[in-house]
Each structure stands twice: as C-alpha cells, then as structure tokens.
Amino acid sequence: MNLSKPKINALLALALFTFAFLAAEFRFDTNIGLLAGAERVVLAQGFILGASVIGLIGYAPLLGHAQRKGQPQAVVSAAVPIAILGLTQIQSPTSPLALEILGCLAFLGLGLLGGAAHHAFSLAFQDDPKLATGAGAAYAAGILMQFVTNLIDCGGIVELIILGAATIAISALSVVPQKAAECSSPAINPFVEPSHALAKQACWSIALVMILACLFSTLDNVVTFSNAHGTIAVQTWPRLFLAASGLAAGIVFDLAERRYMGLVMFGVTVLSTISILAVEAGADPILGLIVFYLSSGFFVTFFTATFTQLAPRMHVSAFWAGMGRAANNVCAFTTSGVSLALVTSGNVALIMIGAVVLLVAACAAFVAAGLFRLPQTEQEREHQQLAEEALAAPSIEEQRQVFITDHALTPREVDVLMAVTQDERPLKQVAEELGISMRMVQRHLSSIYQKTDTQTRAGLTKAFPSA
C-alpha cells in the first residue's frame, strides 16, 4: 500500500473514530445497566445509535453550508465540544435521564466526526486498489485500541481524557486529506456509469447493509442469550479475533480489484445463517460466537469499503461516504429489540425461518446492487481489448485527412486522388467528371506520385486509406 500523508491521516482518523465510538458505546451500556437495569440497555442504546445516524447523515449538509461560508473545518471543530460534553456524562453519570440525554449528544458529535472521517478516507483512497485493506486496517486498529483500554480498565477521568483526545485528533486528521482532494473530483463517463445506475446501486447497497445488520444482530442475540451465564467475556479476547477478521477481510476483498468482494461477503452471510440454525438446533454456542466475530469484521469492512469507494462518484460524496455505518446503526436501533425479543421467546422454528428469510432477502439485494461481478476470463479480456482498440482507432475519414495533410496535397490533387483510387475507371473519364483536360489529370497525378513516394496508380491506391 502506497501510504501518502493524506492516506495516513485518513487511516488514523477512521481508526480513532472506530475506537471512540465503540469505547463510548461500551461505557454507556455499562452505566445504563448499573443505573436503570439491564432491561433499559437495549432501548437506551437505540437512542444513542439514532443520534449517531443523525450526525452521520447531517454531516454533508452542514459541511455544504460551512463551505459556502468559507469555513469547511467548522463542522468537525464544532463536533468536538459536543462530543466531549456528552462523554463527560457517560463517564460520570448523575442520573439515568441525564445519561441518556447527554449520551445522545455525545453520539451526535461522534456521528459528525464519523461522517468527516469516512469522507476523508473516501477522498484519500479514491481509485486506490488497497481501499478495502485500508478500511479493514483502520477498523482493526480501532478494535485493538478498545481492547487495550478495556484490558487496563482505565475508566472515569482517564478514559474521558483518552476519548476527548481521540475526538480532537479525528477533527484535525479529517480536514487535511479533505482539503488535499477537495478540488479533484473524478470525472464520470455518462456512457459507462450513468447517474441513475449509480443511484440504484447505492440504494440497493443501503438495503443490503440493513438486511445484513438484521441478520448479524440476530446472530449476536442468539450467542448472547445462549451465554447469559457469563462463560465468555465478549469484551476481552474475542475482540482480537474481531480485529484479525476485519484486517483479513480487507486483504481478501481487494483481490482481483474487489470483484470478489460481493461473493466473499455472501459466503460469510451464508455461514452466519448456518451458524444461527446450528446454535438454535443445539450446537455449542462457542461456534456461534466465533462465527459472529468473524462475520462482524467482514461486515464492517464490507460496508465501509462499499460506500467509501462509491462516494467519490456520487453527486454529494460527503453524504455517501459514511452511509454504510449510518445504515448499520439505523437497523441496529430499529430492529435489535425485535430480534432480542424473538430470541428470548425461545421459538426456535420462528428464529430459523426468520434467518432463512433474511438470507433470501440478502441474496436478492446482492444481485440488485451488482455485487456478484466475477473477474473476466482471458478470452473476455481479449475481446474487450480488441473492442476498445477499435473504438480508439481513427476512422477512415480521419486517416485520409492525415494522409492528405502529411503529403501537402492541394484541393485539386485531392479531387484527382479520390477519383483515381475509388475504382479503375480510365483517366479520360476522370478528366470528364472533374471538368479538366486529360493532360491536367496526368500532371496532377504525377505530382501526387512524387509527394506520396508512389509510382503507379495501384501503389497509390494501396497507400491511400480505404474502407
């Protein structure tokens, strides 16, 4: 991977966003559970995820307004104090209500910073063959930061300082690559990628992310419910597996110019569905946990790479860059409660049917979004190359004009040239058609022979481009 300074900044910004978001979410859920009980956690988590979606989607219009005012960095600068104010309450809650209200404020600010980080990443890595690897590496780095924070158990003021520093760093790092790429928007060939096709792909990609989020949320709840007795500490060692899967996903996705990305993600989706069915049928929940962390790393890298590579080709790139995270969070806060209720109901048949239905819906969305592209065969590449060469080759008229210009032929010589190379008609007939004497035709023809370094009419006909 060719890492320029804008790319390094963008990677760090995305990694720090992942860390800050997950660490704040973990601390929020923990404190809500302590203050209001475990039953309140799912609902309260829905509030903060909804606030983050508002931030992720609201980043683009706010950025547009700030750019018109000549202050493009104003959005991320304003997001920092908003996030830190809410994070202060998350670390040292005073009451459940205050924690929920200011928690939403914190995640609104984090959503704005997330929009900026994804936008900066999409601009820095546009057309980069290692875009998915970068997305996976940033995600893995963020997970590792959270793992270390949880391992040393630095809560309270120490964790607040760390998260506050992370938000400040995100705001600083997100502006640099954005400025560098602000004036370089890639040209779109309307005949190759019409806007309606891009819009269709983008919309179906949103639908796909939401369907997959439902499926993985169901798998998460199945694993969590099966291990309710605390036999697995989901915040410790499995996080390392999650980081490794995110990095591996990026490397795998980038193979063959990301043409296999859709197929690989579909395979992971099928594996996750099978895992749900197996655990519900009585298999060891450890299997479900392993598949969950494997699929989660692939899923996050998938939706990050999908939308960050799509964003620069869209009309408002800032809006689409973080849409994968936004779509995931929308689904998380709208369906997690339903999924959890379904799992805790103990209705195995209904859970299995739901998982299969989601798999079928995901398959349809994969196809509609055009994510089942396969690499071209050698024969297809040869045919495509020949077609491109044919389109790039100059036309007969262009070749003839070049011939006439290169040999400095006069207009009358051009008339004679066209007539004598068209067919084998006698020179007398050529003279009559041109309205000149036979001797004049011969004189022009001799001049043409001399200029084109030919000696006969047949040689001239062969040298002059023909259809």
Salt bridges, closest charged atoms under 4 A:
GLU100 OE2 - ARG40 NE 2.73
ASP128 OD2 - LYS7 NZ 2.30
GLU159 OE1 - ARG27 NE 2.80
GLU193 OE2 - ARG313 NH1 2.25
ASP254 OD1 - ARG258 NH1 2.97
GLU257 OE1 - ARG259 NH2 3.07
GLU378 OE1 - ARG381 NH2 2.84
GLU413 OE1 - LYS451 NZ 2.92
ASP415 OD2 - ARG412 NH1 3.64
ASP423 OD1 - ARG425 NE 2.81
GLU433 OE1 - ARG425 NH1 2.20
